[in-house]
C-alpha cells in the first residue's frame, strides 16, 4: 500500500516477549523438577523394598545368634547402615512429595571398620 506520494508504506510491529519467555522457562524448569521428583520417588520405593529384605534377614540372623557371637557385631553394622539408608530413602520420598517432611537434627554414628 503506497503513501500519498506513491512510496510503499512499511509497517513494523514489535512485541516484547520477555515475560512470556521467562514464564515458559519457569514452566519448563517446573516440569523438569516434577520429572526428577517422580524418578526419585520410584528409586526410593524400589530401594526401600531392598532395605526391607536386608533388615529382615539381619533381624533373623540376630535372633539366631546370641550376644557375644562372632558374627553378631557385623550384622549390627548392617542394621545401622540399613537405618541410615532408610533415612536417605525418606529424604528422597520427601523430595518427591510422597512423604511429609519432619526436619530435625540427626547425629549419625561414625562409621568404623570391624575386622
N, C-alpha and C positions, 0 to 999 in steps of 0.2 A: 504494500500500500504506500503510495508516494505522498509526500507532503504537498503544500500549496505551490511549491516551486518545482515539483516533479522529482525531487530526490527521494530515495527509498527511506522509509522510517524503520529504525531498528529499535526494538523494544527488548530490554534486558530485565529479567525478573530474578531477583536473588532472594534466597530464604536461608536464614540462619538455622542450621540443623544441629548445632552444638548440643542443645538439650536433648534432642531425640537420640543422637549418637551416644550421649552419656547414659541415658536410660536403657538403651539397647545393650551397652557394655555391662551395666549393672544387672540386667536380666540374664545375660549370658553367664556372668560370674555366679549368680544365684543358682542357675541351672547346673553349673559345674559342681558347686558345693553340694547341691542336692544329690547328684550322682555319686560324689565321693562319700557322702553320708550313707547312701544306700549300700555302697560297696563295703564300707566299714562295718555296717550292721550285719551284713551277710558273713563277712570274715569273722566277726566277733561271735556270731551264733555258731558257726562251724567250730571255731576254736574252743568255745565253751563246751561243746559236745565232747571234744577230745579231752579237755580238762576233767570232765566228769568221769570219764573212764580212768584216767590217770589217778585221780583222787580216790576213786572206788577201789582200784587194785592196791593202792598204797594202804588204804584203811584195812583191807582184807589181810595184807601182809603183816601189818602191825598187830592185828588181832591174833595172829598165829604165832607171833614171836614176843616173848615176854621182855620186859625191860632188862637191859644188860646183854641181850642177844647181839651178836656181832654185826648183823645187817640192819638192825633197828635204826641206828643213827643215820644211815644213808637214806632210809625210807622217810625218816622225819625231814631230812633236807628236801626230798622230793615233794613232800606235802607242803613245806614252806614255799618252795619255788612255785608250786601249783597255785597257792594262795596269792602270791604276787602276780602271777599270770592272770588270775581271776580278776584282780584289781584293774589290770590293764584292759581286760575284756569289758569290765563295767565302764571304763573310760571311753572305749570305742562305742559301746552302746549308747552312752550319754551323748557322744558326738553325733551319732546317727539319729538322735531324738527318739530312741526306743526305750529309754530309761530316764528316770528323774535324776538330776544331779544333786548330790548332797556333799558339797565341798567341805573339806576338813583337813586337819593336819594328820599326816601319816608318817610315822617313823618306821622305816623298814630296817630290819636287821642287816648287818654287814654280811656279805657272802664270805664263806670260808671254805677252803678245800678240806675234805676229810679223806684221809688215807695216809 
